[in-house]
Amino acid sequence: MNNRIPKAKRNKRVIIILYLLISSTILSACEGTVGRREIEDLGIVTAIGVDYVNDEVIVTLEVVNPLASSISAQASSTKTEGQKYVYPQGRGKTIKDAISNINLYFDKKIFLSHSNILVLGEEFAKRGTIDLMDFFIRDSQPREDMYIVVAKGARASDIIGVKAGLGRPTGTYLYDTLNNFSSNGKSINISIAEKYRYYYDVSNEPVIGLVQLKEVVRSDDELKKEEQTAKVLDVAGGAVLSRDRLVGYFDGDEMMGFNFIVGDFKRGTIVFRTPVEDKDKKGTIIGADGVFTSLDIVSAKTKREITVNDGKIHLTIDVKLKAGLNEINQALDVIDEEVMTRIEKACSDKVKELISTTLEKGQKEFKQDSFSIGVTVHQQHPKLWKEIATDWNNIFPEITYDVKVETTIVKIGLMNLPANLRRK
């Protein structure tokens, strides 16, 4: 039986295939041309700043300059053309109005979908944010996973445009720096979507990220006087909101306590005073006097338990840590079991202090639950929660608590004995 396809039919198939290939190539070329033209027409935004001044919303944008890359190898005709990013600003009654007004003088159509940072000026945050931020949830362009931070002691326009971290733009720099919080525990990264979720949760008041301008002194003596200091952006700490209004801040150490309380501490360094060794012990290693010891937390687990006695709520926070010995400034024999026990206890005491300081500030200064303790009450005592939910922020400042921390050192580094070793 002959199964071969007739030659005429084979030729017809070849012609059809070639036609489809040529057509798809032409269409792809056309789409590519259109896509390039559209990109060149867009003002791609990488960071957004919002302020409120004299009853007006002021929006400051960080926009990619497409001309900069195309002329990077040659001298630019204008200063603006040579800048990789430009910073247009608009004013209006609403955020959308302010952004639209930017296009009255800016020649690119504003495109917000690539922005991953929203900076709120301090006065804007104190005024309240929810009513004016409806745009960022309702409009299709802004990203819901965009990080939101408060400019501590400054306007958002003071932050947008500050270059740091190898000269990178504000948006990229802040986004990457906030993502480092899992390595140090002194900050927090909260998206717009998460912020709105907290707003509608009666058991919790939100804490969001912050950014502040700081000056650092350069060590190069040959620099001109005006160049001796440089501005950097620091994200240590957290902005505390009451519903949607800024009421204060946690500093970097307090944010470490916060992250331990809520169970979000991933990694970080705990620094504490080196415990004094027993001088009466024979064979004690001595050396230059030191002050501090550093442990690198490699694992942290937080367990919270609510108990109720005679109608009074008591919170127990139980934290278990695994750590590595980073640095010790005193000549201690770290292979000695008693010495290790003292170091572990000193670390546990320091973490207790961080947690207690933060929790007390939440109770006494802010007088509100920023730690989702109400969620724990709801989970463990649902009937009680139904009775107290609407009055929780009045109840929270009065609850009692105790903190338990257990530290286990799982590694001591590359050496058993201290660098400043000297025996009696």
Secondary structure, DSSP 8 states (H G I E B T S, - for coil): ------HHHHHHHHHHHHHHHHHHHHHHHHHHHHHHHHHHHEEEEEEEEEEEETTEEEEEEEEE-HHHHHTTTS--SSHHHH-SEE--EEEESSHHHHHHHHTTT-SSEEE-TT--EEEEEHHHHHH-STTT-HHHHHSSSS-TT-EEEEETTS-HHHHTT--BTTTB-HHHHHHHHHHTHHHH-S----BHHHHHHHHT-TT---EEEEEEEEEEE---TTS-GGGSEEEEEE--SEEEEETTEEEEEE-HHHHHHHHHHHT---SEEEEEE-----TTSTT-EE-S---EEEEEEEEEEEEEEEEEETTEEEEEEEEEEEEEEEEESS---TTSHHHHHHHHHHHHHHHHHHHHHHHHHIIIII-S--S-HHHHHHHH-HHHHHHHGGGHHHHGGG-EEEEEEEEEEEE--S-SS-TT-EE-
